[in-house]
């Protein structure tokens, strides 16, 4: 394998590893306590409550990876946005299309758990369609929050990749449920 590809993979892993500070951990734990109180007052069964807790932890890590835990990533004075997909951009000698492709793949994998968990928590009617819609809306909300808060860059590639990831997750959930003799919602 090309050493440049390995370097790009190493860069993406390093850049996308959740970097929790004490402040972020305390903030998410305080919200988690409120989440648990509300969760256990719902009519969800125990499995659904446990999946909801896992989902909360997953979302917390997504927020830390995408916005809140970026080291050396200061809030900019200007909003940043990229509306041109990476495959239509002109790359100069210092930029690597491989890095953009790897980022795109990473963002797909980042949202597969979202697509796996959401249909489990939804009611039966239109569960798969609704899960996909929620995935697309969530990724648009995430990118818009990055834009408005100036804690990241609004990228059309991220919306596309995250939406694809949510769809792949929903498809995997559907296949598992279809071939499983037991109902995953029980």
C-alpha atoms as one frame of an Amber mdcrd trajectory, in Angstrom:
protein
   0.000   0.000   0.000   1.236   3.490  -0.839   2.820   5.292   2.135   0.883
   8.482   1.272  -2.397   6.583   1.682  -1.213   5.227   5.038  -0.260   8.752
   6.095  -3.702  10.021   5.048  -5.408   7.213   6.968  -3.287   8.004  10.030
  -4.147  11.692   9.728  -7.894  10.985   9.521  -7.812   8.572  12.461  -5.904
  11.104  14.546  -8.123  14.013  13.497 -11.353  12.067  14.026 -10.601  10.408
  17.347 -12.908  11.888  20.005 -10.920  14.283  22.177 -12.812  14.576  25.434
 -11.876  17.354  27.829 -12.961  17.363  31.469 -15.396  20.187  30.694 -17.034
  18.277  27.830 -17.286  15.133  29.942 -18.953  17.005  32.818 -21.348  18.746
  30.417 -22.418  15.470  28.771 -22.732  13.714  32.143 -25.030  16.447  33.474
 -27.196  16.168  30.367 -27.001  12.368  30.651 -28.457  12.469  34.168 -31.454
  14.437  32.894 -31.713  12.106  29.911 -31.834   9.041  32.206 -34.542  10.598
  34.396 -36.714  11.353  31.358 -35.901   8.020  29.687 -37.031   5.915  32.607
 -40.342   7.754  32.758 -41.126   6.668  29.180 -43.040   3.565  28.149 -40.059
   2.066  26.318 -39.116  -1.463  27.287 -35.764  -2.182  28.972 -34.017  -3.105
  25.685 -35.162   0.115  24.063 -33.978   2.094  27.084 -30.546   0.457  26.899
 -30.345   1.130  23.153 -31.331   4.752  23.872 -28.437   5.044  26.331 -26.049
   3.596  23.735 -27.449   6.046  21.193 -26.860   8.962  23.586 -23.225   7.902
  24.024 -22.829   7.542  20.257 -24.314  11.009  19.599 -22.096  12.545  22.297
 -19.028  11.099  20.566 -20.225  12.290  17.138 -20.590  15.826  18.526 -17.131
  15.675  20.084 -15.583  14.344  16.860 -17.321  16.794  14.542 -17.317  20.003
  16.574 -16.723  20.173  20.276 -13.495  18.234  20.733 -11.389  19.531  17.883
  -7.988  20.426  19.254  -6.466  23.587  17.942  -9.664  24.349  16.097 -10.561
  27.865  17.068 -13.843  29.518  16.337 -13.326  31.466  13.152 -14.591  34.940
  12.452 -16.036  33.836   9.139 -18.499  31.141   8.309 -16.940  28.372   6.260
 -18.812  26.334   3.714 -17.955  24.068   0.811 -20.778  23.480  -1.624 -18.727
  21.802  -4.359 -18.387  18.004  -4.000 -14.775  16.828  -3.704 -14.884  14.933
  -6.994 -15.640  18.189  -8.877 -12.893  20.259  -7.229  -9.550  21.134  -8.716
  -6.742  19.818  -6.518  -3.354  21.437  -6.357  -0.088  19.654  -5.583  -0.414
  20.090  -1.812  -3.915  18.626  -1.612  -4.644  14.938  -1.789  -7.831  13.618
  -3.369  -7.114  10.418  -1.444  -7.587  12.288   1.829 -10.973  13.592   0.642
 -12.046  10.105  -0.445 -10.966   8.666   2.918 -12.816  11.461   4.757 -15.921
  10.687   2.689 -15.672   6.980   3.584 -15.088   7.838   7.248 -18.227  10.001
   7.255 -20.239   7.135   5.781 -19.046   4.831   8.576 -19.677   7.560  11.162
 -23.422   7.496  10.470 -23.980   3.751   9.982 -24.687   3.313  13.734 -27.250
   6.111  13.456 -29.064   4.182  10.732 -28.881   0.978  12.777 -30.271   2.463
  15.976 -33.001   4.868  14.814 -35.305   2.250  13.208 -35.070   0.184  16.383
 -36.471   3.096  18.379 -39.267   3.999  15.936 -42.785   2.642  15.739 -43.507
   0.107  13.006 -45.378   2.269  10.480 -42.938   3.789   7.934 -40.031   2.963
  10.255 -37.409   2.686   7.499 -38.436   5.751   5.548 -38.673   7.794   8.742
 -35.248   6.571   9.888 -33.690   7.708   6.598 -35.452  11.082   6.790 -34.261
  11.528  10.390 -30.714  10.621   9.293 -30.699  13.171   6.466 -32.252  15.911
   8.613 -29.795  15.175  11.445 -26.768  15.469   9.206 -28.076  18.728   7.697
 -28.655  20.019  11.243 -25.132  18.982  12.263 -23.538  20.707   9.266 -25.677
  23.823   9.740 -24.702  23.956  13.417 -21.034  23.767  12.382 -21.606  26.647
   9.984 -23.527  28.885  12.371 -21.399  28.143  15.449 -18.205  28.433  13.377
 -16.953  25.231  15.007 -16.516  23.478  11.722 -17.096  23.696   8.023 -20.423
  23.145   6.312 -19.604  20.607   3.603 -21.955  19.160   1.041 -19.707  16.066
   1.005 -20.387  15.476   4.703 -24.141  15.742   4.204 -23.950  13.262   1.335
 -21.656  10.816   3.134 -23.482  10.968   6.473 -26.834  10.505   4.728 -25.428
   7.513   2.838 -24.136   6.109   6.121 -27.548   6.445   7.750 -29.133   4.729
   4.731 -26.586   1.888   4.865 -27.317   1.504   8.585 -31.067   1.338   7.932
 -30.475  -1.234   5.183 -28.332  -3.364   7.504 -31.004  -3.114  10.216 -33.674
  -4.119   7.680 -31.626  -7.137   6.517 -30.932  -8.254  10.092 -34.567  -7.878
  11.066 -35.796  -9.620   7.917 -33.585 -12.652   8.560 -34.080 -12.712  12.317
 -36.802 -14.993  13.702 -37.338 -12.701  16.671 -38.718  -9.187  16.541 -35.921
  -6.692  17.241 -38.383  -4.278  18.798 -39.340  -6.569  21.657
